Amino acid sequence: MGSFDKSEESERQPLLTSSGKKVRTSSTTLHVDTIQKTGWLSSSFIIANITLGVGLLNFPAAYKDAGGIPQAITIQAICLLFASTAFMFLAYASDVKGDNTYQDVLHSHAGPVALVVCNLFIFIHNFGSCITFLVILGDQIDQITSYGYGLTFCHYWYMCRTFTLTVISIILILPFCYPKVISDFKFISMLGIFAVLYILGLSIYKYSTNTDPVDLPEYRADRWLEIFKVMPTICFSFEGHIESVPVYACLKKRNLSEFARAIASSLFMSCTIYTIIGAFGFLTFGESVKSDFLLSYRTDVPVIIAMAIIALKVITTYPAVFYCARLVIDDLVRYSFKLEYEQHERKRRYIITTVLFMISLIVAQAVPTIGSVIALLGGTAALFIFVFPGLSFMHANLLNVSKYGGRIKDLVKTGFGILFVILGFFIAGSTTAQSIIRYKSGEFSERDVICS
């Protein structure tokens, strides 16, 4: 990211100051003196824990849809390049007016209409992600219960999915959804990252001990359009951009170089884990891999432990993703009732959190598989990785063009922003259309976990 030079960085007013003053943004007043700031390493764990979400279990299936490991890694590398650039675009644009949330950045650079559109898609994407987390949690609980009791477990009310998922979610997830700021999630985020390492080890171990024949798909050049079946999972898996702006706002040293360290570390962790699990999961099962690859294994003690760890991962990731969906509704409530940020803040936070959580829990009971949700959310992820960051970066540099004249570097940066917007709309439209086709074909109609 060498294009962001120090002279330009010093021209932009930072959001966080050492004086502990309130800094007003387009939708939120941040009380800096009450916020526990984080270092770049802690921030990298928060972002990595967010990106290492539900896409983790769907990655081997994405490798299958891509037609093999080389094709999948190529698509993954391209997406990773754009995703990392978009993180820096957002940080750069947020510094212009000291914005501290993703929607604030859009409001500052694209106006109130863009803010409404952004809020709508943030809510759809993050709330949909929360629903997917609960579907995963339900799948793992069902598998663990089935292993301990048998396939008829769901005939008993205290072991059926509706009861177990509800009780476990309310006890273990809901309490972590109430914190006021995203920096409070740094410790459980570290726990989530370390938990994933067991899944990584399991995928390697199961591949090395597998003796069953594997039917691997053959790549055909005339099926290149099917890469759009892979794009939803890849985009969805590397999308942590919505949460990255609040994380950037909470850095002890709020500057682009510090943020770049956090992003590089988080994406290195995420990419390494995704690639290993995707490759070994795909090589173990080939064409028969399920949307949640853990459900493809024969159930034994190591697999049950992995499912318990995935349940733990959901518990540590859900609150951070839920946080941004809650912010959208909180902004809507404050705007509707003309409230200042601190007016009834605690009451608003507790009511909104409880209501949204219960709605996500109810909807999750009706969703058949994680693949069915990821297929649609991949299109919205493209908006947050490409369109909105590109739009903000473009406008931020147009301000420099009008201020300093047509400097070549400002024009080049503006061109990069335009490129991101065009690519984003193309990818979002293509992946959404592909997902709708897959829905109509009935590909997502059945549950992976069945109780007889």
C-alpha positions in Angstrom: 0.0 0.0 0.0 2.8 2.4 -0.8 0.5 4.9 -2.4 -0.6 6.2 1.0 2.2 8.6 1.8 2.8 10.3 5.2 2.1 13.8 4.0 -1.4 13.0 3.0 -2.0 11.0 6.2 -1.0 14.0 8.3 -3.6 16.2 6.5 -6.5 14.1 7.7 -7.9 14.7 11.2 -7.8 11.5 13.3 -10.9 10.2 15.1 -9.2 9.2 18.3 -7.3 11.7 20.3 -5.3 11.4 23.5 -7.5 14.1 25.2 -10.5 11.9 25.5 -12.8 14.3 23.7 -16.0 13.5 22.0 -15.6 13.3 18.2 -18.8 13.8 16.2 -19.4 11.7 13.1 -22.3 11.4 10.8 -24.3 9.1 13.0 -22.4 8.4 16.2 -20.7 10.3 19.0 -17.8 8.3 20.2 -16.7 8.8 23.8 -13.0 8.1 23.4 -12.1 8.3 27.1 -14.5 5.4 27.9 -13.1 3.1 25.2 -10.4 0.5 25.9 -8.2 0.8 22.8 -6.4 -2.1 21.2 -3.0 -2.7 19.7 -2.5 -3.9 16.1 -2.0 -7.5 17.2 -5.3 -7.7 19.2 -7.0 -6.0 16.3 -5.7 -8.6 13.9 -7.2 -11.3 16.1 -10.6 -9.6 16.1 -10.6 -9.2 12.3 -9.2 -12.8 11.7 -11.9 -14.3 14.0 -14.6 -12.5 12.0 -13.2 -13.5 8.6 -12.7 -17.1 9.8 -16.5 -17.6 10.1 -19.0 -19.9 8.5 -17.1 -19.9 5.2 -14.5 -22.2 7.0 -16.8 -25.2 6.8 -17.9 -24.4 3.3 -14.4 -24.0 1.8 -13.9 -27.7 0.7 -17.2 -27.5 -1.1 -16.0 -24.3 -2.8 -12.8 -26.1 -4.0 -15.1 -28.8 -5.5 -17.2 -26.2 -7.3 -14.1 -24.5 -8.6 -13.0 -27.8 -10.3 -9.9 -28.4 -8.3 -7.2 -26.9 -6.0 -5.3 -24.8 -8.6 -8.4 -23.1 -9.8 -9.7 -22.4 -6.3 -6.4 -21.0 -5.0 -6.2 -18.7 -8.1 -9.6 -17.3 -7.4 -8.8 -17.1 -3.7 -5.6 -15.2 -4.3 -7.4 -12.6 -6.6 -10.1 -12.1 -4.0 -7.5 -11.8 -1.2 -5.7 -9.1 -3.2 -8.8 -7.0 -3.6 -10.0 -7.6 -0.1 -6.7 -6.4 1.5 -6.7 -3.3 -0.8 -10.3 -2.6 0.2 -9.4 -2.7 3.9 -6.9 0.1 3.3 -9.3 2.0 1.1 -11.8 2.2 4.0 -9.2 3.2 6.6 -7.9 6.0 4.2 -11.4 7.2 3.5 -12.4 7.1 7.2 -9.6 9.4 8.2 -10.8 12.2 6.0 -13.6 13.1 8.4 -12.7 10.9 11.3 -15.4 8.3 10.8 -15.7 5.4 13.2 -18.2 3.0 11.5 -18.5 1.6 8.0 -21.8 3.4 7.4 -20.3 6.7 8.6 -17.6 6.4 5.9 -20.3 6.0 3.2 -22.3 8.9 4.6 -19.3 11.2 4.5 -18.3 10.3 1.0 -21.5 9.4 -0.8 -24.3 11.2 1.0 -27.5 10.3 2.9 -28.9 8.1 0.1 -25.8 5.9 0.1 -26.0 5.8 3.9 -29.5 4.3 3.7 -28.5 1.8 1.1 -25.4 0.9 3.0 -27.3 0.4 6.3 -29.8 -1.8 4.5 -27.1 -4.1 3.1 -25.1 -4.1 6.3 -28.1 -5.3 8.2 -29.0 -8.0 5.6 -25.4 -9.2 5.4 -24.5 -9.3 9.1 -27.9 -10.4 10.3 -27.8 -13.2 7.6 -24.4 -14.1 8.8 -25.7 -14.4 12.4 -28.5 -16.7 11.2 -25.9 -18.8 9.4 -23.8 -19.1 12.6 -26.9 -20.4 14.5 -27.6 -22.9 11.7 -24.0 -24.2 12.1 -24.4 -24.4 15.9 -27.6 -26.3 15.5 -25.9 -28.8 13.1 -23.0 -29.4 15.5 -25.4 -29.9 18.4 -27.5 -32.4 16.4 -24.5 -34.4 15.4 -23.1 -34.5 18.9 -26.5 -35.5 20.3 -26.9 -38.1 17.6 -23.5 -39.6 18.4 -24.4 -39.8 22.1 -28.0 -41.1 21.9 -28.7 -42.3 18.3 -30.6 -41.1 15.2 -33.9 -40.9 17.1 -32.8 -38.2 19.5 -35.1 -35.6 18.0 -38.2 -37.5 19.2 -37.5 -36.2 22.7 -38.3 -32.6 23.3 -35.2 -32.0 25.5 -32.9 -33.2 22.7 -34.7 -31.7 19.6 -33.0 -29.0 17.7 -35.5 -26.2 18.6 -34.9 -26.7 22.4 -31.2 -27.4 22.4 -30.3 -24.6 20.0 -32.5 -22.1 21.9 -31.2 -22.9 25.4 -27.5 -23.0 24.4 -27.7 -19.8 22.3 -29.4 -17.8 25.1 -27.0 -19.0 27.7 -23.7 -18.9 25.8 -24.1 -16.3 23.0 -26.6 -13.7 24.1 -24.6 -12.4 27.1 -21.6 -11.6 24.7 -23.9 -9.5 22.4 -24.5 -6.7 24.9 -21.0 -4.9 25.1 -21.0 -1.3 23.9 -17.8 -1.3 21.8 -16.2 -3.9 19.5 -12.8 -3.8 21.3 -14.5 -5.8 24.1 -14.4 -8.9 21.8 -10.6 -9.1 21.6 -10.1 -11.9 24.1 -12.8 -14.2 22.9 -11.6 -13.5 19.4 -8.2 -15.0 20.3 -9.9 -18.0 21.7 -11.8 -18.5 18.4 -8.6 -18.4 16.3 -6.9 -21.0 18.4 -10.0 -23.2 18.4 -9.9 -23.3 14.6 -6.3 -24.8 14.6 -7.8 -28.1 15.8 -10.1 -28.2 12.7 -7.0 -27.6 10.6 -5.1 -30.5 12.2 -8.1 -32.8 11.9 -8.5 -32.1 8.1 -4.8 -33.1 7.6 -5.0 -36.1 9.9 -8.2 -37.4 8.2 -6.8 -37.0 4.8 -3.6 -38.9 5.7 -5.5 -41.8 7.2 -8.3 -42.0 4.6 -8.4 -45.3 2.6 -11.6 -44.8 0.8 -11.6 -44.1 -3.0 -12.1 -40.4 -3.8 -13.9 -39.1 -6.9 -12.2 -35.8 -7.8 -13.8 -33.6 -10.3 -12.1 -33.0 -13.7 -11.6 -29.4 -14.7 -13.2 -28.4 -18.0 -12.3 -25.1 -19.7 -15.8 -24.8 -21.2 -17.2 -24.6 -17.6 -15.3 -21.5 -16.6 -18.5 -19.6 -15.8 -19.0 -21.9 -12.9 -16.4 -19.9 -11.0 -19.3 -17.7 -10.0 -20.5 -20.7 -7.9 -17.3 -20.3 -5.9 -17.2 -16.5 -5.6 -20.0 -16.3 -2.9 -18.0 -18.5 -0.5 -14.7 -16.8 -1.3 -16.0 -13.3 -1.0 -18.1 -14.1 2.1 -15.1 -15.8 3.7 -12.8 -12.8 3.4 -15.4 -10.1 4.3 -14.6 -8.4 7.6 -14.7 -4.9 6.1 -17.8 -3.8 8.0 -16.3 -4.5 11.3 -12.8 -3.2 10.3 -13.7 0.5 10.6 -14.8 0.2 14.3 -11.6 -1.8 14.9 -9.5 0.9 13.2 -11.3 3.5 15.4 -10.2 1.6 18.5 -6.5 1.3 17.6 -4.1 2.7 20.2 -2.2 4.3 17.3 -4.8 5.2 14.7 -2.8 5.4 11.5 -2.6 3.5 8.2 0.7 1.7 8.8 -0.5 0.3 12.2 -3.8 -0.8 10.5 -1.9 -2.4 7.6 0.0 -4.6 10.2 -3.3 -5.7 11.7 -4.8 -6.5 8.2 -1.7 -8.3 6.9 -1.6 -10.5 10.1 -5.3 -11.3 10.1 -5.4 -12.1 6.4 -2.3 -14.3 6.6 -3.9 -16.3 9.4 -7.2 -16.5 7.6 -5.8 -17.4 4.2 -3.4 -20.1 5.6 -6.2 -21.8 7.5 -8.8 -21.5 4.7 -6.3 -23.0 2.1 -5.2 -25.9 4.2 -8.8 -26.9 5.3 -10.2 -26.3 1.8 -7.5 -28.4 0.1 -7.4 -31.3 2.5 -11.2 -31.4 3.0 -11.6 -31.5 -0.8 -8.9 -34.1 -1.3 -10.5 -36.3 1.4 -14.1 -36.3 -0.1 -13.9 -35.0 -3.6 -17.3 -34.7 -5.3 -19.1 -36.1 -2.2 -18.1 -33.2 0.2 -21.0 -31.5 1.9 -21.6 -27.8 2.4 -20.5 -28.3 6.0 -17.5 -30.6 5.4 -17.4 -31.9 9.0 -20.7 -33.6 8.3 -18.9 -35.6 5.6 -16.8 -37.5 8.1 -17.8 -40.7 9.8 -18.7 -39.6 13.4 -16.0 -40.5 15.9 -14.4 -38.9 18.9 -12.0 -36.6 17.1 -14.8 -35.4 14.8 -17.1 -34.8 17.7 -14.4 -32.7 19.4 -14.1 -30.7 16.2 -17.9 -30.1 16.1 -17.7 -28.9 19.8 -14.9 -26.6 18.8 -16.9 -25.2 15.9 -19.7 -24.6 18.3 -17.2 -22.7 20.4 -16.1 -20.8 17.3 -19.7 -19.7 16.6 -20.0 -18.5 20.2 -16.9 -16.3 19.9 -17.7 -14.9 16.4 -21.4 -14.3 16.5 -21.2 -11.3 18.9 -18.7 -9.3 16.8 -20.8 -9.8 13.6 -24.0 -9.0 15.5 -22.5 -5.8 16.7 -22.6 -4.0 13.4 -26.2 -5.2 12.7 -27.2 -3.8 16.1 -25.6 -0.4 15.2 -27.8 -0.1 12.1 -31.0 -0.6 14.1 -29.7 1.7 16.9 -29.1 4.5 14.3 -32.6 4.0 12.9 -34.1 4.2 16.4 -32.2 7.3 17.3 -33.1 9.0 14.0 -36.8 8.1 14.3 -37.1 9.4 17.9 -34.5 12.2 17.5 -32.3 11.0 20.4 -28.8 12.0 21.2 -26.3 9.1 21.3 -26.2 8.9 25.1 -30.0 9.3 25.6 -31.3 5.9 26.9 -28.2 4.3 25.4 -28.1 1.3 27.8 -31.8 0.6 27.5 -31.7 0.9 23.7 -28.7 -1.4 23.5 -30.3 -4.1 25.7 -33.7 -4.0 24.0 -32.4 -4.0 20.4 -29.9 -6.8 21.2 -32.5 -9.0 22.8 -35.1 -8.5 20.1 -32.6 -9.0 17.2 -31.1 -12.0 18.8 -34.4 -13.7 19.3 -35.5 -13.0 15.7 -32.2 -14.5 14.3 -32.8 -17.6 16.5 -36.3 -18.1 15.2 -35.3 -17.7 11.5 -32.3 -20.1 12.0 -34.7 -22.9 12.9 -36.1 -22.8 9.4 -32.9 -22.6 7.3 -31.9 -26.0 5.8 -28.1 -25.6 5.2 -25.3 -23.1 5.6 -24.7 -23.2 1.8 -28.1 -21.9 1.1 -27.4 -18.7 3.1 -23.8 -18.2 2.0 -24.8 -18.4 -1.7 -26.9 -15.3 -1.3 -24.7 -13.5 1.2 -21.7 -13.8 -1.2 -23.4 -11.2 -3.4 -23.7 -8.7 -0.6 -20.1 -9.4 0.5 -19.0 -8.2 -2.9 -20.7 -4.9 -2.2 -18.7 -4.4 1.0 -15.4 -5.6 -0.5 -15.6 -3.8 -3.8 -18.4 -1.3 -4.3 -18.6 0.7 -1.1 -14.9 0.9 -0.4 -14.2 1.8 -4.0 -16.9 4.5 -3.9 -15.5 6.0 -0.7 -11.9 5.9 -1.9 -12.8 7.5 -5.2 -14.6 10.4 -3.5 -11.7 10.9 -0.9 -9.3 11.3 -3.8 -11.6 13.5 -5.8 -11.4 15.8 -2.8 -7.7 15.9 -3.3 -8.1 16.5 -7.0 -10.3 19.5 -6.3 -7.9 20.7 -3.5 -4.5 20.3 -5.2 -5.4 20.1 -8.8 -5.1 17.1 -11.1 -2.1 15.5 -9.6 -1.4 12.2 -11.3 -1.3 10.1 -8.2 -4.7 11.4 -7.1 -6.2 10.7 -10.6 -4.7 7.1 -10.5 -6.2 6.5 -7.0 -9.5 7.8 -8.3 -9.3 5.4 -11.2 -8.6 2.5 -8.8 -11.8 3.4 -6.9 -13.8 3.4 -10.1 -12.4 0.0 -11.0 -13.4 -1.4 -7.7 -17.0 -0.1 -8.1 -17.4 -1.6 -11.6 -15.9 -5.0 -10.6 -18.1 -5.1 -7.4 -21.3 -4.6 -9.3 -20.3 -7.2 -11.8 -19.4 -9.8 -9.2 -22.4 -9.1 -7.0 -24.8 -9.4 -9.9 -23.2 -12.5 -11.3 -22.9 -14.4 -8.0 -26.5 -13.5 -7.0 -27.9 -14.6 -10.4 -25.9 -17.9 -10.1 -27.3 -18.4 -6.5 -30.9 -17.9 -7.6 -30.4 -20.5 -10.4 -29.1 -22.9 -7.8 -32.0 -22.2 -5.5 -34.5 -22.9 -8.3 -32.8 -26.2 -9.1 -33.4 -27.4 -5.6 -29.7 -27.7 -4.7 -30.3 -26.2 -1.2 -33.6 -27.8 -0.4 -32.5 -30.6 2.1 -30.8 -30.5 5.5 -27.4 -32.1 5.8 -28.3 -33.4 9.3 -31.3 -35.7 9.4 -33.0 -37.3 12.4 -34.9 -40.5 11.7 
